Amino acid sequence: MNIYDIAKQAGVSIATVSRVLNGSPNVSPKTKQKILDIMEKEDYTPNIFARGLGLNSIKMIGVLCTDVADIYYAKAVSIIENALRQNGFDALLCCTGDALDDKKKYLDLLLAKRVDAIILIGSPFKEKFDNSHIEQVSQKVPVFIINGFLPFDNTYCIIGDEKEAMHQNVLSLIAKGHTEILYLYDAETYSGSQKIDGYTLAYTDSHLTVRPELVVKVPKNLLASVQKVKELLLKMPSISAVTASEDLLAVGAMKAITELGYTIPEDICVIGFNNSLLSECTSPTLTSVDNRVDILCTTAVNLLIDVFSGKSVANKITISSKLIERESFKL
């Protein structure tokens, strides 16, 4: 039995069951008794929304990321763990890698550990075709996805508006006279597709045609991005700006540009994404989009607390990003 089964038998919503579990007064005595009778009959012991009652809850939240060595994910893990601790929860971190079987294995592991909820960091957890494994998990515990979207019940998505951020980046470059803009990306994830959509939309809005050869996938590797950008610049010397899906690729582009004898931003402008520490360590410093990972993560934890409290919570919240101007490009 899970909270869905209880709600179905009682003919009420999941939110109503959670309110009963949390002792909320916003449930009629008749409905409350009906739900409690079903729980007793089915020998149901709640643990999903049991924080308020202290019933079978270990106050442990499962946190999944693909690679904690990644600067973005490492920062997100740190923020989430700190926010959970301040609210009396512990975090159980799993680094899954990109393989779907490993993601499923770690989700099963966290359920076996009877965590109260699961937080997925990043869009790599949204598969292209089938996400039924996450839907099945959400039927047992609340699932919170940072920077990814899945329209499942009991699943709460906190998203950075990366499409609009990339849209504005490219519009700004075009306004400065740059029409041959190289876009580098490393993964075909929800986040990646949003950024490509923003890039394409900017060209459409400017009545320009997107050149497919300027949208290039490269490995998430500094040396690989350096080599690829060198090849592209030699092949297409008309490129006057580079924007990337994340800072590491932008740094590789900057290295390639300077090694070929060009100057930044006089000859070629560069814009990164994520506003990581890397953007401040380059010379010249890298203009980059701050996708507000601190706000995304704290919002996720706040939503988690609200769900446990039986409050009505939106399934999707969008946070605006912000361009941080440095030396590689200025508006």
C-alpha positions as CSV (number, residue, x, y, z in Angstrom):
1,M,0.0,0.0,0.0
2,N,1.1,3.5,-0.7
3,I,-0.5,7.0,-0.4
4,Y,-2.0,6.6,-3.8
5,D,-3.9,3.5,-2.8
6,I,-5.2,5.1,0.4
7,A,-6.4,8.1,-1.6
8,K,-8.1,5.9,-4.2
9,Q,-9.9,3.8,-1.6
10,A,-11.1,6.9,0.3
11,G,-12.1,8.7,-2.9
12,V,-10.0,11.8,-2.0
13,S,-6.9,13.5,-3.3
14,I,-3.3,12.6,-2.3
15,A,-3.1,16.1,-0.7
16,T,-6.0,15.3,1.6
17,V,-4.3,12.1,2.8
18,S,-1.1,14.0,3.4
19,R,-3.0,16.6,5.4
20,V,-4.5,13.8,7.6
21,L,-1.0,12.4,8.1
22,N,0.3,15.8,9.1
23,G,-2.5,16.6,11.5
24,S,-3.9,19.5,9.4
25,P,-7.2,20.9,10.7
26,N,-8.3,21.5,7.1
27,V,-10.0,18.1,6.7
28,S,-13.5,17.4,7.9
29,P,-13.8,14.9,10.8
30,K,-15.8,12.5,8.7
31,T,-13.2,12.4,5.9
32,K,-10.3,12.2,8.4
33,Q,-11.9,9.2,10.1
34,K,-12.6,7.5,6.8
35,I,-8.9,7.8,5.8
36,L,-7.7,6.6,9.2
37,D,-10.1,3.6,9.1
38,I,-8.7,2.6,5.7
39,M,-5.1,2.9,7.0
40,E,-5.9,0.7,10.0
41,K,-7.7,-1.9,7.8
42,E,-4.8,-2.1,5.4
43,D,-2.2,-2.0,8.2
44,Y,-0.7,1.0,6.5
45,T,2.3,2.7,8.2
46,P,3.0,6.0,6.6
47,N,6.6,7.1,5.9
48,I,6.2,9.5,2.9
49,F,4.6,12.4,4.7
50,A,5.4,11.2,8.2
51,R,7.7,14.1,9.2
52,G,5.0,15.9,11.3
53,L,4.0,12.7,13.1
54,G,7.4,11.1,13.5
55,L,5.9,7.8,12.2
56,N,8.5,5.6,10.5
57,S,10.4,8.6,9.2
58,I,14.2,8.6,9.3
59,K,14.3,12.2,8.2
60,M,16.6,11.1,5.3
61,I,16.4,12.6,1.8
62,G,18.0,10.8,-1.1
63,V,20.0,13.1,-3.4
64,L,21.1,11.9,-6.8
65,C,23.5,13.5,-9.3
66,T,25.4,11.9,-12.2
67,D,28.9,13.1,-11.2
68,V,29.8,15.0,-8.0
69,A,33.2,15.9,-9.6
70,D,31.3,18.3,-11.9
71,I,31.6,21.9,-10.6
72,Y,27.9,22.6,-11.1
73,Y,26.7,19.4,-9.4
74,A,29.2,19.8,-6.5
75,K,27.9,23.2,-5.7
76,A,24.3,22.0,-5.9
77,V,24.9,19.1,-3.6
78,S,26.6,21.5,-1.1
79,I,23.6,23.9,-1.1
80,I,21.0,21.1,-0.8
81,E,22.8,19.3,2.0
82,N,23.2,22.5,4.0
83,A,19.5,23.5,3.5
84,L,18.3,20.0,4.4
85,R,20.5,20.0,7.6
86,Q,19.0,23.4,8.6
87,N,15.6,21.8,8.4
88,G,16.5,18.7,10.4
89,F,17.1,16.3,7.5
90,D,20.1,14.2,6.6
91,A,21.1,13.6,2.9
92,L,22.1,10.3,1.4
93,L,24.1,11.1,-1.8
94,C,24.4,8.7,-4.8
95,C,26.5,9.5,-7.9
96,T,24.9,7.5,-10.6
97,G,26.8,8.2,-13.8
98,D,24.9,8.5,-17.1
99,A,23.9,4.9,-17.6
100,L,20.1,4.3,-17.2
101,D,20.6,1.0,-15.4
102,D,22.7,2.6,-12.8
103,K,20.2,5.4,-12.3
104,K,17.5,2.8,-11.7
105,K,19.7,0.8,-9.4
106,Y,20.4,3.8,-7.1
107,L,16.7,4.8,-7.1
108,D,15.9,1.3,-5.9
109,L,18.6,1.6,-3.3
110,L,17.2,4.8,-1.9
111,L,13.7,3.3,-1.7
112,A,15.1,0.3,0.1
113,K,16.7,2.7,2.6
114,R,13.2,4.2,3.2
115,V,14.2,7.8,2.4
116,D,11.4,10.3,2.8
117,A,11.9,11.9,-0.6
118,I,14.3,12.0,-3.5
119,I,16.0,15.0,-5.1
120,L,17.4,14.6,-8.6
121,I,20.0,17.2,-9.6
122,G,20.1,18.1,-13.3
123,S,18.3,17.3,-16.5
124,P,20.3,14.1,-17.2
125,F,17.8,12.2,-15.2
126,K,15.1,12.9,-17.8
127,E,15.5,10.2,-20.4
128,K,14.6,10.8,-24.1
129,F,11.9,8.1,-24.4
130,D,10.8,6.4,-21.2
131,N,10.8,7.9,-17.7
132,S,8.4,5.4,-16.2
133,H,11.0,4.4,-13.6
134,I,10.8,7.9,-12.1
135,E,7.0,7.9,-12.2
136,Q,7.0,4.6,-10.3
137,V,9.3,6.1,-7.6
138,S,7.0,9.1,-7.3
139,Q,4.1,6.8,-6.4
140,K,6.1,5.9,-3.3
141,V,7.9,9.1,-2.3
142,P,7.9,12.7,-3.5
143,V,10.4,13.4,-6.2
144,F,12.0,16.8,-6.7
145,I,13.8,17.5,-10.0
146,I,16.3,20.5,-10.3
147,N,16.5,21.8,-13.8
148,G,14.4,19.1,-15.4
149,F,10.7,18.6,-16.1
150,L,8.5,15.5,-15.9
151,P,4.7,15.9,-15.7
152,F,4.1,13.2,-13.1
153,D,2.0,13.3,-9.9
154,N,4.0,13.8,-6.7
155,T,6.9,15.1,-8.8
156,Y,8.0,18.7,-8.4
157,C,10.2,20.5,-10.9
158,I,12.3,23.6,-10.3
159,I,13.7,24.9,-13.5
160,G,16.0,27.6,-14.6
161,D,14.8,29.5,-17.6
162,E,17.8,28.6,-19.7
163,K,15.9,28.9,-23.0
164,E,15.3,32.6,-22.5
165,A,18.8,33.1,-21.1
166,M,20.3,31.7,-24.3
167,H,17.8,33.5,-26.4
168,Q,18.8,36.8,-24.9
169,N,22.6,36.0,-25.2
170,V,22.3,35.4,-28.9
171,L,20.0,38.4,-29.5
172,S,22.6,40.5,-27.7
173,L,25.4,39.2,-29.9
174,I,23.4,39.7,-33.1
175,A,22.6,43.3,-32.0
176,K,26.4,43.8,-31.8
177,G,26.8,42.7,-35.4
178,H,27.7,39.0,-34.8
179,T,25.7,36.8,-37.1
180,E,28.2,33.8,-37.3
181,I,27.8,32.6,-33.7
182,L,29.3,29.2,-32.9
183,Y,27.3,27.3,-30.3
184,L,29.0,24.5,-28.3
185,Y,27.1,21.9,-26.3
186,D,28.0,18.5,-24.7
187,A,24.8,16.7,-23.9
188,E,21.3,16.2,-25.4
189,T,19.4,16.7,-22.2
190,Y,16.3,18.7,-21.2
191,S,18.6,21.6,-20.3
192,G,20.6,21.2,-23.5
193,S,17.6,21.2,-25.7
194,Q,16.2,24.3,-24.0
195,K,19.5,26.2,-24.7
196,I,19.5,25.1,-28.4
197,D,15.9,26.2,-28.7
198,G,16.9,29.6,-27.3
199,Y,19.8,29.9,-29.8
200,T,17.5,29.0,-32.7
201,L,14.7,31.4,-31.5
202,A,17.1,34.3,-31.5
203,Y,18.0,33.7,-35.1
204,T,14.4,33.4,-36.1
205,D,13.4,36.6,-34.2
206,S,16.3,38.4,-36.0
207,H,15.1,37.1,-39.4
208,L,18.3,35.1,-39.9
209,T,18.9,31.5,-40.9
210,V,20.5,29.1,-38.5
211,R,23.5,27.4,-40.0
212,P,23.5,23.8,-38.7
213,E,27.3,23.6,-38.9
214,L,27.5,26.3,-36.2
215,V,25.7,24.1,-33.7
216,V,28.3,21.6,-32.6
217,K,28.4,18.9,-30.0
218,V,31.7,18.3,-28.3
219,P,32.9,16.1,-25.5
220,K,32.8,17.6,-22.0
221,N,36.5,17.9,-22.0
222,L,38.8,20.9,-22.2
223,L,41.3,19.6,-24.6
224,A,38.6,18.2,-26.9
225,S,36.8,21.5,-27.0
226,V,40.1,23.4,-27.7
227,Q,40.9,21.1,-30.7
228,K,37.3,21.2,-32.1
229,V,37.1,25.0,-31.9
230,K,40.5,25.3,-33.6
231,E,39.2,23.2,-36.5
232,L,36.0,25.2,-36.8
233,L,37.7,28.5,-36.7
234,L,40.2,27.4,-39.4
235,K,37.3,26.1,-41.5
236,M,34.9,29.0,-40.9
237,P,37.0,32.2,-40.3
238,S,33.8,34.3,-40.4
239,I,32.9,33.1,-36.8
240,S,33.0,36.2,-34.6
241,A,31.3,34.9,-31.4
242,V,31.1,31.7,-29.4
243,T,28.5,30.8,-26.8
244,A,28.5,27.5,-24.9
245,S,26.1,25.3,-22.9
246,E,28.6,25.5,-20.0
247,D,31.7,27.3,-18.8
248,L,34.2,24.4,-19.4
249,L,33.4,24.4,-23.1
250,A,33.6,28.2,-23.3
251,V,37.0,28.1,-21.6
252,G,38.2,25.6,-24.2
253,A,37.0,28.0,-26.9
254,M,38.9,30.9,-25.4
255,K,42.0,28.8,-25.3
256,A,41.6,27.9,-28.9
257,I,40.9,31.5,-29.9
258,T,44.1,32.8,-28.3
259,E,46.3,30.0,-29.5
260,L,45.2,30.9,-33.1
261,G,46.3,34.5,-32.5
262,Y,42.9,36.1,-32.1
263,T,42.0,38.5,-29.3
264,I,39.0,38.3,-27.0
265,P,36.6,40.1,-27.3
266,E,38.0,42.3,-30.0
267,D,38.1,39.6,-32.7
268,I,35.8,37.0,-31.1
269,C,33.4,37.3,-28.2
270,V,32.7,34.4,-25.8
271,I,29.8,33.7,-23.5
272,G,29.7,30.7,-21.1
273,F,26.9,29.2,-19.0
274,N,26.6,28.4,-15.2
275,N,28.7,31.2,-13.9
276,S,31.1,28.7,-12.3
277,L,34.4,29.5,-10.7
278,L,36.1,28.9,-14.1
279,S,34.6,32.1,-15.4
280,E,36.6,34.1,-12.9
281,C,39.8,32.2,-13.5
282,T,40.3,32.9,-17.2
283,S,42.2,35.8,-18.8
284,P,40.3,37.7,-19.9
285,T,37.5,36.7,-17.5
286,L,34.5,34.9,-19.0
287,T,31.0,36.5,-19.3
288,S,28.6,33.7,-18.2
289,V,25.0,33.1,-17.4
290,D,24.2,32.6,-13.8
291,N,21.4,30.1,-13.8
292,R,20.8,30.7,-10.1
293,V,21.7,27.2,-8.8
294,D,21.6,28.5,-5.2
295,I,17.9,29.6,-5.7
296,L,17.0,26.5,-7.6
297,C,18.3,24.3,-4.8
298,T,16.9,26.2,-1.8
299,T,13.6,26.4,-3.6
300,A,13.6,22.6,-4.0
301,V,14.2,22.1,-0.3
302,N,11.5,24.7,0.6
303,L,9.0,22.9,-1.6
304,L,10.0,19.6,0.0
305,I,9.1,21.1,3.4
306,D,5.8,22.4,2.1
307,V,4.9,19.0,0.6
308,F,5.6,17.3,4.0
309,S,3.5,19.9,5.7
310,G,0.5,19.1,3.4
311,K,0.5,22.4,1.6
312,S,-0.7,22.8,-1.9
313,V,2.5,23.0,-4.1
314,A,3.0,23.8,-7.8
315,N,4.4,21.0,-9.8
316,K,6.6,23.4,-11.8
317,I,8.5,26.5,-10.8
318,T,10.6,28.5,-13.2
319,I,13.5,30.7,-12.0
320,S,15.0,33.4,-14.3
321,S,18.7,33.4,-15.1
322,K,21.0,36.4,-15.3
323,L,24.0,37.3,-17.5
324,I,27.1,38.2,-15.5
325,E,29.2,40.5,-17.7
326,R,32.9,40.1,-17.6
327,E,35.7,40.8,-20.1
328,S,34.9,38.3,-22.8
329,F,31.6,40.1,-23.8
330,K,29.9,43.2,-22.5
331,L,26.4,44.5,-23.4
